[in-house]
Amino acid sequence: MASLSKKIINDRADLDSLKGTHEYDQFMQMLSGSIKKVTDVQEYPEGYGEPDYDGETLEPIWQETKDYSTIKRFGFTEKDFW
């Protein structure tokens, strides 16, 4: 039976060892996707969404932000992705 083990990527050295592979490309795509965050910044009253809440229905307010913490963990900056 063939081994289906995937290499675990814990740091930049692990990632660099996969350069030129499909796994490397997939991981870089995942890292790129980790930059953009979309967060609901609507302020909801206490108890909103609970079964006994009887106040008005509020629409979410979506705000896009950037978070570089994941790419920094692997030694990249924003410039590496644009």
N, C-alpha and C positions, 0 to 999 in steps of 0.2 A: 504494500500500500504506500502511495506517495505521501510525503510529509507536506502538510499544508500550513506549516508554521510561518507566521509573519514576524518580521523583526519589530521589536518594540523600540519606539523612538522616544528616548528620554531627554536628549539634549542635542545640541548642534552637531556634535561629533557623530552621533547615531544617524542623524539626517544626512550629513555630508557623505557618509559611507554608502548611501543609496543613490547618489547623484547619477543621472542617466537612466533611472528606472521609472517604471509607472508608479511605484510606491512613493518615490520622491515627489513626482509631479502631483500626485493626489494630496500628499501632506502639505506641499506648498500652497495648493488651492485651498485647503482647509485653513491654513494660517492666514491667507489673504482674507478669507471670509470671516475670520475672527475679529477683524479690525472694526467692522461696521456693527454698531449696536443700535437697535431700535427699542426705545423704552416708552412706556405709557407714563406721562408726567401729570395726568389728571389728578387732582386732589379729591379723593373720595371721602365722604363722611364716615365716621366710625359706624361699623355695622353694615356698611354697604356690601351687597352681595350675599348677606345672610338671609335665611328664609323669612324672618320676621321684619325685614327692612321694608318700610312703606314710603320712603321718600322718592324724589324724582330720579329718573334714569339718566345717568350721565354717560356721554360718549367719551371714549378714550381720546387722549391727545397724544399722538405719536411724535416723538422727537428722535431724530437720528444723531448719534454721537459717534466718536471714534475712541477705541480703547486699544492701546498698543501693548498692553501687559503680556499677552500671549506671545506676540512676535518678539518682544524684548527678551522673553525667557529663552528663546532660541537664537538670540544674538542678531536679530534683524532690526531694521528701522523701517519707517514708512517708505522711504526712498527705494528700498529693495523690492517694493511691490507696485510701484507706479512708474 
